[in-house]
Amino acid sequence: MATYCQQTKIQFNNADSTTIVYDAVMRAKYGVQPRVFVWYYDTVTEEFYLSNFFTVMKYDGSDIVVDHGGPNTGFIIVE
């Protein structure tokens, strides 16, 4: 049987960076160290791709800041 993992999805459009407030509710769901995945939309292939190579993420215990390396569109998954 498959297990369900709670996720929070945050969409961004043409953004240089995205800041996610990691509040007490999110900490209760995901713990003190969240897992963060960033998916970018490729306008040529019209598909989303997972990126970890040029995406810079900072987590200071209260905010997750994702630097997209310039204007990008896609979504962030926190789990």
C-alpha positions as CSV (number, residue, x, y, z in Angstrom):
1,M,0.0,0.0,0.0
2,A,1.3,3.4,-0.9
3,T,1.9,5.9,1.9
4,Y,0.8,9.5,1.6
5,C,3.3,12.3,2.2
6,Q,1.9,15.7,3.1
7,Q,3.1,18.4,0.8
8,T,2.7,22.1,0.4
9,K,2.9,23.4,-3.2
10,I,3.9,27.1,-3.8
11,Q,3.6,28.4,-7.3
12,F,5.7,31.3,-8.7
13,N,5.5,33.2,-12.0
14,N,8.3,35.1,-13.5
15,A,10.0,35.5,-10.1
16,D,13.7,36.0,-9.3
17,S,13.2,34.5,-5.8
18,T,10.5,33.1,-3.6
19,T,10.3,33.4,0.2
20,I,8.3,30.9,2.2
21,V,7.5,31.6,5.8
22,Y,8.3,28.4,7.7
23,D,5.9,28.9,10.6
24,A,4.8,26.6,13.5
25,V,2.1,24.9,11.3
26,M,4.6,23.9,8.7
27,R,7.1,22.9,11.4
28,A,4.4,20.6,12.9
29,K,3.9,19.0,9.5
30,Y,7.4,18.7,8.2
31,G,9.7,18.9,11.2
32,V,12.6,21.3,11.9
33,Q,14.4,20.6,8.6
34,P,12.0,20.6,5.6
35,R,12.7,18.9,2.2
36,V,12.4,21.4,-0.6
37,F,12.1,20.6,-4.3
38,V,11.9,23.2,-7.1
39,W,10.3,22.5,-10.4
40,Y,10.8,24.9,-13.4
41,Y,8.7,25.3,-16.5
42,D,10.6,25.0,-19.8
43,T,8.9,27.2,-22.4
44,V,10.6,25.2,-25.3
45,T,9.4,21.7,-24.3
46,E,6.4,22.9,-22.3
47,E,7.4,20.6,-19.5
48,F,8.4,21.0,-15.9
49,Y,11.8,19.8,-14.7
50,L,13.3,19.3,-11.2
51,S,16.3,21.5,-10.5
52,N,18.9,21.3,-7.8
53,F,22.0,22.4,-9.6
54,F,21.6,26.2,-10.2
55,T,18.9,26.8,-7.6
56,V,20.2,28.3,-4.3
57,M,18.1,27.7,-1.2
58,K,18.6,29.2,2.2
59,Y,16.8,28.1,5.3
60,D,17.3,30.0,8.6
61,G,14.8,28.2,10.7
62,S,11.9,30.7,10.0
63,D,12.1,31.3,6.3
64,I,12.9,29.3,3.2
65,V,14.4,31.5,0.5
66,V,14.7,30.1,-3.0
67,D,16.9,32.1,-5.5
68,H,15.8,31.1,-9.0
69,G,18.8,32.6,-10.7
70,G,16.7,35.1,-12.6
71,P,13.1,35.3,-13.7
72,N,11.5,31.8,-13.7
73,T,8.1,30.1,-13.5
74,G,7.3,26.9,-11.7
75,F,6.4,25.6,-8.3
76,I,8.1,24.6,-5.0
77,I,7.2,21.5,-3.1
78,V,7.8,21.5,0.7
79,E,7.6,18.1,2.5
